[in-house]
Amino acid sequence: MSEINYTIQQLAELLNIKSFELKYPALINSLLIDSRVVISPETSLFFALSAARDGHEFLAEAYANGIKNFVVSKAGYQEKFPEANFLLVDDVHAALQLIAANHRNAFDLEVIAITGSNGKTIVKEWLYQLLSSDFQVVRSPKSFNSQLGVPLSVWQIHQEHTLGIFEAGISKNGEMQQLAEIIQPTIGILTNIGEAHAEGFTSPEEKLKEKLKLFKDVKLFIYSPDYTVNIPADELPGEQQFSWSTKTEADLSILFVEPINGKSYIKALYKGEEIECLLPFGDGASVENGIICWACLLALGYTPEQADIRLEHLTAVNMRLELKNGINQCSIIDDSYSADISSLAIALDFLNQQNQHPLKTVILSDLPETGKTDVELYTEIAALLKQKQVNRLVGIGSHISAFASLFDLPAVFYENTEEFIQKFAEITFNSETILVKGARRFEFERISKLLTQKVHGTVMEIDLNALASNLKFYKAKLAPGVKVMAMVKAFSYGSGSFEIANLLQYHKVDYLAVAYTDEGIALRKAGITLPIMVMSPEPFAFEAILKYKLEPELYNLDILKAFVAFLPETQTAYPVHIKIDTGMHRLGFEEPDLPALLPLLNQTKKIKVVSAFSHLAASEDPQHDEFTGYQLETYLHLSGALRKGLGYGFIQHISNTSAITRHPEAQLDMVRIGIGLYGFDSGLADKSGLCTVAVLKTTITQIKTVGPKDTIGYGRWGVLPDGGTTATIKIGYADGYRRSFGNGVGKMLVNGKFAPVIGTIAMDMCMLDVTGLDAKIGDEVIIFNNELTVDDLAKQINTIPYEILTNISQRVKRIYFYE
């Protein structure tokens, strides 16, 4: 593929920079917004965006990674980095969008733009599957559809491309015009209009009108009148229009949808004739997305017969990386939904987040349809693997095998997946992180199955993007310079250990906190280098605390004396944290302790106080705000006395999750985020800014029909007075689903319908009343998700979300998703 290169002088001229001084001759073909995600530093332009963290803070890191070209909005960096080029602008974000729009304007190709409330990414990926045999397609990576994602997507256009497919998402009024100027679509698709992202609009009509601005200049507009009822037909965009509907007359009028063995047979009226197609999916969302693709094919001139054949061969789109436990103490990253350079780079960056194993292996197939010659493609991949410090490559496919000599690392190659599987026993995988990345036709799910540890039928899915979003939510509420300590005690509130810590380290929190020493040791062994505070340091664990560079909380004179006595005489300034009791009356020093505490601290050079902190007892509850104010006042008084007595400063922190949102005056030097990372904040009335992180699910093992006189489960407590149907599922109190959920107290979701627990909870299973529900063996059952929430479960048994989450047994396998 011919790269489009821009000189740095051209970009300076485009951005109307009058005083640009060239320090480093450069050709630019890569735009970066993350200093950690670097493929070719010498040809990259880094944008110092101001978001949750100011991008200017990461210029040194980007420079250390080899980047020499920057767009900034603050002056003074030329002196710090004299060999780099700096383009000084008023608005870095606007500069990124202008450069991308200029790049798009250089190409004359058909561009499909997709927007709507839901389904954008799936429709985009399915259209790629349907059209890539006829076009050289460039498309948005994953779900890059924001004010940042769109310019980065459009930048991928090169001379060989004949069709672009880009999605655009907005969250408030006034955003779509910029995206329209960047994408410049010729064909527009509106998926639907629903409640998603409605917070930034005064009405559904306002949201619809804003979305339609994307299609103002398109030649062809594809839509459903079911979603445009408030817009007069003559005000709809497009020189031509193609409509589809399940309710009214349209160019493609759906007559009926009939489920057949998990597939959907659809009959429609088109140009006065009945036509049909078979979609390989049965759920409602997939059917609607499939109909949109059907309408698009017909609008583009494909015959009904051609469309039917292509639609029948659509494959499911998994937009997320999966991190799972593997055989022989390995971690498996499963990412085979797409095969291109951009998604490979994203997957490799996620691989590098995972530090729990010293070795990193990539199992990679041929990457077809990239538009590059094989030598260009595999030269670039070889450089990428080297840059990302991959330790071993397993290449599968005739094309990658033919260029084995390009890879400067231990590597083995196989002609196809079948050969790899046949020789699997000869390959050693042990204590390593393995990225499985392959094009669909290579069926790498077979490889993933071989490598993945057998799992208990009950799993908890952890959305790492949602957790990162929640972290960003709280960071946005902090004053500049306030540090973040993330609480990862109790197996990260039941969500995992190193998997969560790795993500938090990647997103640059300042501290981690654990309850016990062994939790800190596990994180250190998994490659976590952040400072880690141990909140309950046991004297017998002091040796391990020193060995693994953990920082103890000292909360009374006895533990302080014991720790100082343990430290070797040669030790100086070992970091410790002083706990102050301001009214919780649990652990910590109080004012009467200061006369004894200060001399002990001043008499030894072995330790240094790096922070002093306290716990708020009821920061989430308005009725206790006066007491919260008293605690803050008491803390400031005592920490001030401690600072004065020591003669040096330290980090001050008292805010927990709810205090961040309700008591900004208590932020001080650092805040501690705990349950908020997982989407729960009992002090927050409107939780719309938080994402659900965890989903607990299981499956139906057996279906039984019971009579009116039959009893169900231990103690014969379960009774259906009129008889009915029960489903036995794979979760019990040994998994953390407490016995108190039994006998109708707990409810679960079976195919979207609520089903109450019937009878008592057993150790490994329980039963649901599924009378009247469409339930069968193997069906998925949701214990909690974003619809049936952990809050709901807590209320069912009169407890708190913390207890629900931390009760989930470690025998329940965690699967981590990352997009």
N, C-alpha and C positions, 0 to 999 in steps of 0.2 A: 504494500500500500504506500502511496506517495504521501509522506507527511506534509502538512501545511505549516511552514515555518514563518514566524514573524520576527523581524529584528526588534530588539528592545527600543531602538529609535523610532520604528514605525508605531509601536504601541504608545510611546511617549507623545508622539504627534497626534495620534487618535484621541488621547486623553487630554489634549490641549495643554500639555505641560511646557511652559515657556523656558524654564531654567534647568532643563535636564542636562546632567553632566555624565557622559559615558565613562564608566570605570572598568567595565568588563564586557568585551564584545560578546553578544549572545544572540542565538536564535531560539525563539520560544515556541514550543508545541505542546506544553502541558500547563494547565492551570491548577493551583493547589490552594486549599483552604485549611489544611491540617498538616502541621509540621512533621507528624509521625508517619504520614502516608506519602512516601516519596518513591517514585519509580526511576525517573531520569532527572536527577537534580540539576545537571548542567543546562537542561533545556526547560526548566520549570520556572514559573512565575508565581510567587507566593503572595496571597492577599491577606493582609493583617486585619481581619474582620473583627468588629466589636460585637460580641454576643454575650453569653453567660460569662465568658472570660475574654479579656481583651487580647486579640490576636497579636498585638505588639509585644505581649509578654513572651511570645514564643519565637521571636525573630532569631535569638541566639541559638535556639535548638535547631531551627530551620537552616541557619548558616552552618552549624556544625554538621548537618546532614548533607552539606554540599551545595545548597541553594545560594545563588548569587544575585537573584533578581526579585525585587519586592515592590508591592504596591502598598503604601502606607498613608495614613492621614495625620501623622505626627512627625514633626521635624527632629533633627538631631541625631539620626541613626547613621548618617554618612561618616561621621567621625568615629563611631564605634566599629563600623565595618567598612573600612576605606576601599576594599576591593570589590564591593558589591554595588549593584545599580539600585537606586531607589526612585520610584515614581511617586511623588508627593501629590495627593489629591484631597479634595474636601470630603468625599464619600467613597470609601473603598468598595462597598457593596455596589453602588451605582457604576463604578469603574468596571467591576467584573461583568455586570450586565451589559454595559456598552460594548466591551470587547467581544462578548459572545454574540450580541446582535450584529455587530459588524462582520464577524466570522460567518454567521448564517447568511448574511446578505451576499456573500461571495459565491453562493451555490444556487443553481437553478435545478431544484429537484422537488418532486412531490413530497409533501410533509403532512402526515396525519397527526392532528392534535386531539387529545382525549381529555375530557374533564367530566366531573360529576361528583356526587357525594360518596359513592362506593363503586368498586369494580374496575377502577382505572387501570391498575397494574395488571390484573388478570386479562382484561381485554387487550391491553398492549402486548402482553406475552403471547396470547393466543393468536393475535393478528401476525405476530412475528412468525409463529409456527405455520400459519396458513399461507403467508405471502413470501417467505424467504426463498422458496424454490424459483420464484419469478423475478425477485428484486434483490439487489444488494442493499440490505436493510441496516440502518443505524437506529438505535433506540435508547430510551432512557435506561440507565443501569438500575436494576431493582426498582425501588419506588422513588427515584429522584424526581420530584415534581414540585418542589418549593421554589421560593425566590432565589435560593442558592443552587438547588438541584437542577433546575431547568437550564441555566447557563452552562453548568458543567456538562450536562447531557448534550446540548447543542454543539458544544465545542468539539465533540467527537466526529462531526461530519467531515468527510474527506472526499476527494475527487471521485473515488470509485463508487460511492453510494448513489443509489437511484431512488431510494425511498427512506424517509425518516418517519419514525413513530415515537412521539413524545407525549408524556402525560403532564398535566398542569393541575396543581392543587392550590387552593386559596383558603384563608381562614378569616378574612375580613374584607370589607368594602375597599375598593381602590387598588387592589393588588393585581388584578388580571391584565390591565393594560400593559404593564411592564413585561409580563410573560408573553403576551401576544406579539409584542415588538421583537422579542428574542426568537420565538419559535417561527413566526411568519407562516402559519399553516395554510395549505391549499385545500385540505379536507378536514372537516371537523366532526367529532363524535361526542355526543352528550350521553353519558351512561344513565344516570338517574339523578334525581334530586330528593334527598332525604334529610334526616336530622343531623348527620355527621357534620362537624365543624360549623354548627349553626350559631355559635356564641357571638361571632363577630358581625352578625347581621340582624337588622330589626325585624325582618320577615322572610319567609321562604321566597317570596317574589323578588325581594331585593337580592337575595343570594343567587337566584336563577339569572337575573339580569346581569349581575356581575360576571357570572360564569360565561354567559353568551358573548361577552366582549371578546373572548378568545377567538370567536369565529366570524368576526365582523367582515373580514375580507376573503372568506373561503369561497372556492368554486362549488363545493359540495358539502352539504350539512346533513348528517345522519342522526336521527333523534326519534324519540317516542312522544307523541302528543299527550300520552298519559302523564308526562312530567312537565309539560309546557302549557297547561290549561289556562294560566293567568296571562299568557302572552298572545296577542292577536297574531293570526297566521301570517299576515303581511308584514309583521315586525320581526319575524324569525330571520336569522342570517342565512347567507348562502345564495349564490346564483342559481343553484339547483338544490333540491331537498329530497331526501329519501326518508320515509317514516316507517316505523314498525309499531305494532300495538297488540296487546293481548285483550283489549277492551273495545276498541272502536275501529272504524275503517282506516286503513293505512296502506302504504305501498306493499308492506308485508304484514298481512293480518293473520295473527296466530289463531287457528281454529281450536286446537286442543293440544295438550301435552299429556302423553301417556307413559307412566313409568314401566319399564321392562327390565327386570333383573339388574337394578342399579343404574340403568341407562334411561334416556328419555327420548321417546319417539314423538316428533313434533310434526303436525300438519298445519299448513298455512295457505292462504290465498295470495297469489302473486300474479299480476297482469291477467286477472280473470281466470286463472287456472290454479288447481290445487297442487301444491308441491310438498315435499317432505324432507326431513333430515333426521338423523339419529345422533344424539349427543352422548358421549360416554360418561355422563354424570347424571346424578339424580336429585341433588339438592337444589332448592329454589334459586339461590344466588348464582350457581353455575349455569342453570338453565337460562336465566336472564342474560348473563354475560355471553353465553353461546348464541342466543338470538341476536344480540347486538352484532356479534361477529358475522352471523349469517346475513344480516341486513347489509353489513359493510361489503361482503363478497358480492352480493347481488348488485349493490349500488355501483361497484367498481367494474361491473360487466361480466362477471363469472356466471356461467349457466347454473340453474338449480342442480343439475346432475354433478357438475364440478364441485359446487359448494358442499353438497351432501357427502361426497367422497372425502373431502378434506376435513370437514367437521367431525366425521366419525373417527378420525385418527388423532384428534386433539389429546394431549396428555396433561395431567394435573401439573400445576405450577406450585412448587414449594419455594416461597420467596425468602426463606430463612435458612441460615446455617444451623445445623443441629450439633450440639456438643454432648457426647454420650460417653459413658464408661465403656472401655474396651477390654479385650482379653489381655492377659499377662500385664496387668497394671498400666495399660495404655489408655489414652484419651483419644476419642475419635471425633473428628469434625467432618460431618457429612454435608457436602455442598455440591450437588450435581444437578441443580435446576437449570443452570445455563453454563455455557462454555465459551468465554471470551476473555480477553486480556483484562478488561476493567473489573469483571467479577472475580477473576483469579487474584488480582491485586488486593481486592477487599478481603478475600478469604485468607490470603497470606498475612495480612495485617492482623486479622483475628487469630491466626495461628501464633503470631508473635506476641499477642496478649497473654497467651496461655504459657505460663512459666513453670508449671508443675513438673515438667520433665525436661531433662537437659537436651534430649534429642528430638528433632523435628523432621518428620518424613512427609513427603507429598506423593500421593498416588494420582497420576495425571494421565488422561487420555489424549488422543489427538483432539485438537480444537478446530472443528470444521467451520467453513463459511465465515472466516474472519475478514476476508478481502485482502489478506496479505499472502505473499508467496511463502512457501514452507521455510525457506532459509531466513526470510525476514522474521517470521513468526517465532520460530524456535530459537533464533539468536536472541530475540527480545525476552522470551521466556527464560532462557538460560541466564541472562543477565539479571532478570527479576529474582530468580531463585537464589542467585549468589548474593544479591543485595539484601534479601530478606533472611540470609544466613540459614537456609534450609540445609540439613545435614545429609539427607538421602532422598533420591528420586526413584520412584517406580513408574516407568513409562509404559503405557499400554496403547498399542495402535501402530500400524505400519508407518505412518508419517513421522511420528515422534521418534520411533525406533531408528528410522533412516538417518536421523540427525543426532544420534547418540554422542558423537564426538564433540558436539557443541557444549555439553554439560560438564562443567568442571567441579564435579562432586561425585561421591559414590552413587552409582546408578545401575539399575537392572531394567531390562526392557522385555516386553511380551507383545506378540503380534495381536492378541485379542484378549478379551476378558476370560474366555473359556480356558485359554492356556494358563493365565494367571491362577485361576481357581484350581486347575489340575495340579499345579506346582506349589500350591499354597503351603503345604506342609513343609516344603524345603526352605521357606522364607522365615526368618526370625523377626518377630515383632515383640519388643519387650520394653516396658517403662519408657514410652515415647509418645509424643503427640502426633497423630496421623491425620493429615488433610486428605479426604477422598473427594476428588474433583474431576468429573467426567461428563462428556456429552451424552445425551439421552440414549443414543443408539448403543452405547457401550454397556448399558444396564448395570451401572456401578452399585445399584441397590443390593445386588448379589454380593459384592465385595464388602459393603458396609455391614451386611448381615453376618458375614464370616468374622468380621473384626469386632463386632459389638457383643458385649457381655449379655448373656441371657437375662432378661428383665422379668421381674415380678409383674403380674398383669395390671397392677396399680402404679401409675407414674405421676409425678408432678412436673409439669412443664414450666420452665422459668424463662420469661421473655427479657433478655438482657437489654434490648433496646428500650423497653418500658422502664426498667430500672435506671438506665442512663437518663431517660427523659425526666424521671422523678428527681434525680440528682440535679439536673439542670433547672427544674422548677424551683427547688429550694435555693440553689446558687443565685438565681435571678433576684431573690428577695434579700440578698446580703449586701451590706455596704461594701464599698471597695476595700480590698485588703483583708477582709475577714476570712480566716481559714476554716477548713471543714475537717472534722473528725467523723469518720463513718463507723458506726457500730456494727461489728460483724460477729458478735458473741452469739452463743447458742446456735452454732451451725448457720450463721447469718439468718436468724429468725426462721430456721427450718429450710432455707432456700439453697444452702450449699456452703462450701468453705472457700477453697482457692478459686473456684469459678467466679464467685462474686468479687472476691478480693482482687483478682486479676483485672476485672473490668473497672473497679474503683481506682486501682493504681493507674490504669490506662487513661482514665478521665481526670487524673491529677488531683485526687483528694490529698489532703496534707497529712492526715493521721488515720490509723485504724485502731479500734479498741476491741479487745476480747475479754471474756470473763476470766478464763483460766489459762495457765501457762501452756498446757498441751495444745490449746487452740492456736496460740501464737507460734508454737513450734511447727505445727502442721502448715501454717502459712509460710514460714521461713523455708521449710523444705520444698514448698511448691514455688519458690522463686520470688516471693513477695519481699521487696526491699524497703517499703515504706516504714516509717516509725510505727511501732505497735505498742499501745499501752495495755498492760495487763491489770484488770480491775480487782482481781482477788489473788494476789501473789501468795503462794504458800511457801513457808520457809524451806520445806524439803525440795522445792523447785528452784531455789535461788541459783544453783549451779547452772541449770538449763537456761534461766533468764539471762545470765551472763553469756553463755555459749552462743545463744541465738540472738543476742543484742535486742532483747525485749526491755520495755521500760515499765517498772512497777508503779502501781498506785500505792502510796503509803498513807494510811488512814488513822493510825494511832502510834503512840510512843513505842510500844512493844515491837511492832513490825518494823518501824524505823530503826530502832536499835539493833534488831536482829539482822537487818539487811546491811547496815553499815559495818557491823561486826564480821559479817561473812565476806565482804569485799576485801581483796588483797591490799596490803599496805601500799602497793605501788599504784593502785587505782586512783584516778583523778576524774572528777566532774562526771560521774556516771549519771545519765539523765533519769530523774524520778518525777512523779506527779503527786502533789499534795492534795488530799481530799479534805474539803471543809464541810462541816455539817451546819447547814443554815436553817434546819427545821424539819428535815426528813426523819431525823433521829434513827438513822440506820448505821452508817459508817461515817467517820470523819472527825477532824479536829474542831473543837469549839473554842470560844474566846478564852476560857480559863486554862486551856492547854498551851496558849502561846508563850507564857513565861518559861515553860519547860522545853517547848518545841524549838524556839529560836536559838537558844544556846547550842542545842544538839546539832542543828543545821550549820551553825557558824563555826563550831569546833572541828568539823571534819571537811577535808577537801576531797573526800572520796566521792561525794554525790553533788549534783547540782539540780536545783528545782527548775524544770523546764516549763511546768505549768502548775497552776493551782485552780481547782475547780470545785463546783458543788452541783447538787441535783435539785431541780425544781419538783415539788411534790404534786402540783396540780395545775400546770401551766395551760392545760387544755380547757379548764372549767372557769367560766366567767364569775361564778359565785365565789371563787377563791382568788380572784385577781388581787385583792388587797394583801392576801398572804404571799402571793407571788412577788408583789412589790416589796414586801418586808424581807423576803428571802434575798432578792437582788441587793437591797440596801445593806443587809447583813453581810452578804458575800463581799461587796465592794469595801466595806469597812475592814473585814478580817483580811482580805487579800492585800489591801493597802497597808495594813499593819505588818503583814508578812513581807511585802516588798520593801518597806522601810527598814525592817529589822535585818533583812538579808543584804540590803545595799545594792541589789541588782533586780532587773525586771524579769518577767516570765509571761507565758501565755495565760490569759484569763479566759475561762469559759464556764458558762452555767446553762446556756440555752440547749434544750432538747428539741425534738421535731416540732411539737406544738408551739413552743416558745418562738420559733423562727417565724411562724405565721401570725402569732397573736401578740408577741412582745418584742418588737424590733429593737427596743431600747436595751435589751439584754444580750445583744449579739456579741459585744465586747471584742476580744481578739479572735475567738474561734467559736463555732457552734458544733453540736454533736447531732448528727442525723441518724436516726435508727429506723423505726417502723415506717417512717415517711418514705424511705427508699422503696418500700414494697407496696406503696399506694394507700397507706392508712394514716390518717391524721384526725384524731377525734376532736381537735380544736378547730378544725376547718369546716365551716358550714357548707361551702361550695367546693366539692372535691373534683370539679370538672377538669382542673389542671393536672390531676394525678392519673397515672395509668395503672391498670391491673397488671401485676407482675407474674403471679403464680396461678396456674390452673391445675387442679387435682382431678384426675379422671381414672376410671377403671372400666371393666367390661362385664357383661352379663355371662355367667357361667352356665346357668340352666333356667328354663322356664317351667313352671309347674301350674297345673290347674288344681285348685283346692275347693272342697265343699264347705257348706255352712257349718258343719260340725267338726271340721278339721282344725288342728292347731299348728302353729308355725313357730319353730325355734325352741331354744332352751326355756324351761319353765312353763312352756305351753302358753306364753303370754300373747302370742300373735293369733288373732282371730279375724276372719272376714265373715260377718254375720250372714251375708247373702252368697257367700262363696266368691270365687274370682280367680285372678291370675297373679302369681308371684314370680319375681325374678331374683335369683341368687347372684350376688355380685362379690368381686374379689377385694373386699376391704373389711377390716375388723379392728378391734381395739388394739391389737398388736401393731397396726399400721398408724395408729393415732386417732382413729375415729371412735370417740369415746362411747362407753355403754350408755351414757345419758342421752344419746341421740335415739335410743331405741323406742319402740312402741309408739310410733307416730310423731315423735318430737322432731326428728330430722327429716329433711326432704332432699331429694336429688333430682337432677334433670335427665330424663330419658327421651332422646330424640326431641328435645326442646320442651317437653312437658314435665310438670312436677309430679314426682312419685314419692309418697311417704314411706318411711321405714316401717316395716311390719315385724313385730316380735322383738326379741332382744338381740343385741349386737354380740356376735361370737368373736373369737380371737382373730380369725382370718377371713371372715365373711359376714355378710348380713343379707337380709331379704327386703325387697321393695314390693309394694302393692302396685302392680302395673295393669290392674283391671281396666279394660277399655282402651289401653294404649297400644300403639303399634310397636311392640317390643319383641326382639328375637335374640337367640344366643349369639354372642359376639358383638352386640350393639354397644356403643360407647355410653358410659354413664358419667355425668359430671357431678362431682361432689362440691366443688366451688370453682367459679370463674367470675367474669365481669357482670354476669346476670344474676347468678346465685352467689353472692359475695361472701367473703370470710366474715364480714360484719354481720351478715344474715345468720350465718352459722353460730357466731358468738351469741347473738340475741336468742337463738333457739334454746341454748343451754345456760343462758345467764352468765356468760363469761366475757372475756375481751379477745380481740383479734390476735394479740401476742400468744395467748395460750393455744388457740387453734393452730397457728402456724408452727410454733415450736414443738407441738405434740406430734407432728407428722414424722413417723419413724424413718430412720435412715435406711431401713430395708426397702422403703418406697424409692424407686430409682428416680433420679432427677435427670431430665433432659433439658438442655439449655439451647435457646434459639437466639440467633443474632442476625440482623439484616444489615 
